[in-house]
Amino acid sequence: MSESHSRLWRAVWVDFDRSRRVGQVISSLLGGFKPDPFTDPELYPPVDSSRELVTIYFLVMVAMDHRLSRPSKPYEAVVGSRLYHGADLLYRLGAAKLSSDPDFFTAERLSKLTADDVKDWLSAGASRPPDIEVRARLLRDLGEKLLRNYGGSAWSLIVESRGRLRYGVGEGFVDRLKIFTAYQDPVEKKAFLLAKFLERRGVVRFSDPENKELPIDNHLARLAVRTGIVGVSEDLLERIRRGLEFEPIDDVLLRLAARRAWKVVSQSSGLDPFVLDDFLWMFGRKCCTRDHPTCRAGCSSGCGSLGWCDGGCPLSNVCPASRDNRLMVPEHTFYNTWWY
């Protein structure tokens, strides 16, 4: 193997022993943890919605759930009397659209959407996502292929997959999603996020839970490096520190290593991967944040409200970044994508 090829495999690696230790600590934190049921009517379909409506709503929303903000241009706005940021604003606008124009969430309408339609929908105040044309193409592709392959029914994706994440050769839910451009990311972040939403809402109970993976977003990738469950070469650490854009192959390698490591954490903790993802997403958003982690800035009101930082960060004993500034890096930079 040439030096250029072997370097890729030395760039990132999984620390299995540390992953198991992190899992044991997290398990001790979550005795009373209740995962989000995704029933808040400000963000999601009403609880009495049909399984077809719930399925296509989340299919559309997860397809749009990528790269909403940029460092100098956060995606946030006040809707009603509340400030929404990032994914919260996206889903707030989704629920509002569902309430005012439910036919928007049909394959027929999706197949004909224009950039102006998407701009009008996803704009709030002065905020809008940076890639409106791309989002319009993703939604048209979604509608066209639902019509062509599933008679316009999102629920048929689950029926045809026999309620399995993986099945046969490309027959499971995750692989069937790959006909849609929005769901072709190589780390399958959007596919497993969608699966989590649908299972939590009771649309399906996947019969092969051993095939569950965590949807690796920026929070989970950042936490994996900081906790040391994923090791990163010095040159990639330097790219993260300096905010330099990752090459796609390095991004994929890092996220795949994080996915493997968090799966070990899930197995060690005894937590369902989708429940563990809820904890990590909130922990990364409120406690071990990009710029003000609890171990450096102290317990914020957001982290304190979750009960996870009484006396300091609960992961500090198994997190090398709490003692080593070299590992206290922000998330890696990989903006120009619709994968995550």
N, C-alpha and C positions, 0 to 999 in steps of 0.2 A: 504494500500500500504506500502511495506517495506521501510526502510530508504534508502537502496541501489537503489531502483527503484525511489523513490521520488526525490533523489538527481539529477537525470538526468534532471528533469523538472525545477529544481531551478538553473541549471547551466547557462542557457542563457534565455533571455527574450527580447521581443520587446517593445520599448518605443514608443507608437503610437503618443503621443503628440509631442515629439521631431521630429519624422519622418515627421510629417506634417509641422513643422516649417522649417526643413531642405529643404523640397520640395519647400516651398514658396521662400526661399533664392535662391535656384538653379534656379528656374523659372525666377528670376530677372536677372540672369547672362547670360542667353542663348537666348536673343532676336535675335541675328544674327548668332547663331550657325548653322553650316552646317555639318551634319553627313557625315562620309566617304562613298563615293559611292562604294568603293571596286573595282575600275576599274584600278588601277595602274598596268600597264603591267609588272612591275618588281616583282609584288607579286601575281597577280591574272590573270585569263583567259582574253584574249582580249574581248572587248565589243561586238564583232560580233560572239562570240562563241555560239554554240547551247545550249539550256537549259539542254540537257542531259550532255554535257561536263561540264557546269558550276556546275550542281548538283553533279556529281560524283567527280569533283575536290574538292569542299568544303567538301563533305562527307569524303573524304580521309584525307584532311588536318586537319579538326577539330578532326578527330579520332587520329591524331598524336599530337594535340595541348595540351600537358600536360607535366609538370615536365621536361622542357628542360635543366634547369641549376641546379647546386648544389652550395652551398656557396663558395666552393673552386674551382669550375670548371664551370665558366660561359659558356653558349652556345653562342659564338659570333665569328665572323670571317669577314675578308674583302673579299667581292666579287666584282670584278671589282675594283673600286676605293673607295667604300663606306663600312663603318663598319656597320654590321647588328648584332643585339642582340636579343636573345630569339625568340619570335614568328615572329619577322621581318625576322630573318635568316631562320626560317622554311619555311615561305611562299616565300622567295626569291628562295630557293632551289626547292620548289614546282613549281614555275613558270618556272624556268630553265628546270626542268624535263619535264614539259608539252610542252615546246617549242622544246626540243631535242628528246623527245620520247613520243609523245602523247598517244600511245597505252598502256603506263604504267597505265594510268587512265581508265582501263577497268576491269570489273569483272573477266574476264578470266585471265588476267595477275596478278591481285591482289591475286587471289586464289592460285597462285604458287610461290609467293615471298619467298625468303630465307632471313635469317638474313644478309648474305653478300650483298644481293641486297639492303636491307634497310640501311645497314652501308655505302655502296658506295653512296647512294642517299643523306643521311642526314649528311654526313661528309663534313666539309669545313675547310681547314687548319688543325689545331690540334684539332678542336672541333667536337664532335659528342654527341648525346643524350646518357644517361647512361643506357638505357634499350632496346637495339637493339632487343634482342630475343623477348621481350614482344611486341614490336611494329610490328615485323614481324608476330607474331601470330594474333594480332588484325587485320592487313590488310588481311591476308589469310581468317580469319573468315568473314570479310566484303565481300570479293569477293565470297566466297563459298555460303554465304547466299543470296547475290544478285542474283546469278545464280539460286539457288534452289527456292527462293520465289518470285523473280521479273523478271525472265527471263534475268537477267544481267543488267537491266535498273534501274539506280538510280532515274530517273524522275518518274518511276512508283510508287515509294514511295509516291510522292505528289499526283499523280492521284488517287491511292487507298485510300488516306486519305481525298479525296474530298476537298483538299485545306484548311483543318482545323487542328489546333494544337491538339485539343481534339475532339474526335467524338465517340459516342457509347461506347462500351466496348473494349478499346484497339485499336480502328480503326483510331484514329487521327495520325498525323505525329509524334508527340513526342513519343507516345506509340509504334508505329510501329518501330521506331528506336531501341527500346529496345531488339529486336532480335539480334542485333549486340553487341558483348561483349564490344566494345569500347564505346558504348552509354548506358551502364547500370548503370551509376553513379546515386545514389539515389537522388541527388539534381538537376539532369538533366542539368548540366552546358553545356555540349557539345551539347545536343539537342537544347537548346535555342540559343546557339551561332551559330549553323548551320542554324537555322531558321532565325536568324537575317541576316546572309550573303545572304541567298537565297532570302529573301524578298527585301533587299537593291539592289540586282542585278536585280530585276524585274522578277525573275523566277516564283515567286508566290506572291500573296497578300492574306495572311491568312484572312479568312472570320470571324474568331472569335478572334479579337484583345483583348478581355477581358481575354483570356487565356494566353496572353504573360507573361513571367517572365524574369527577368534579369538573365543572365548566371553568376553565382557567382564564380568569380575567386579570387585569393589571394588579388588583389587590392581592390575589393569590400568588401571582408570579413574584411580586415584591416580598411578600411574607416568606415565600420559600427560600429566597436568597438570604434574607435577614436571619431567619432561624437556622440556616445552615443545612436544612434538609436537602437543598440543592447546592452543590458546589459550583463555582463559576471561575473560569480562568482569569488571571490578572488582567489580560488585555480586554476581556469583556467587562470586568468590574470597572476598569478605567473608562470604557465607553459609557457605562451607566452613570458614573460620577459626573462625567463631562456633558451628559445629555446628548451624546452623538447618536444619530439614527442607526438602529440595528439593521443588518442585512436580513432578508426574510429567512434564510436558513438558520441563522443564529437565534432569531426570535422563535422559530418553530422548535429548535432543539431545547431552548430554555423552557418553553411552555410544556413540551412533552415530558421533560425531566420533572417539572413541577407536578404535572398530572400523575406521574408514577409515584412520586414521593408522597403526595397528599392521599393517594390510594392506600399506601402503607400506613399513613397516619390514621385513616379511616378504619382499617383493619385492626390496628393496635388499640384504638379507642373504643371499638365496638359500635361506632356511630355510622349510620347510613350516610353514604357520600353526599347525598343531597342535603341532609341535615347539617353535616359538617360544613358544607359550602355556605349555608346560612350564617353559621357562626363566624367563619373566616371573612366573609364579605362584610359583616357588621364590624368585626374586630379591625379589619384593615381600613374601614371607612371612618371609624370613630376613635380607635385606640392607637394602633400602629400605623398612623397616617403617613402620607408621603413626606411631608415637611415637618411635622411636629409629633413624633412618636411619644407615647406616654413615658418611656424610660428616659427621655431627654427633656421633655417639656412639662412633665407632671401630668396628673390625672385631669383631663378636661371634663367639662360638664357632660359632654356627649358620651364619653367612655364611662364616666362615673355612673351615669343613669343606667348603664347595662350591668353594673355590679361586678366589673371585671378588673378594677384597678385599685382596690382598697389596699393601701400600703405599697403600691407600685405595680408594674406590669406583671401579670400572673405567669407569663412565659419567660421571665428574665432568667430563671435558673437553667433553662434549656436553649436560650437564644444567645448565640455568640455576639451578635450585633449590639446587645445591651452593654457589652464590655469592650467591643472592638470597633472603633469608628470606621475602620477600613471597610467593614461590612454594612455599616449603616447607610446604605445607598438608597436613592429614590428609585422609582420604577424605571425600567428601561424604556427607551424611546423607540416607538414604531408606529407612527401616526398614519401613514398613507395606506390604509387597508380598510376593508369592511368586514374582516374576519372577527374582530373582537371590539 
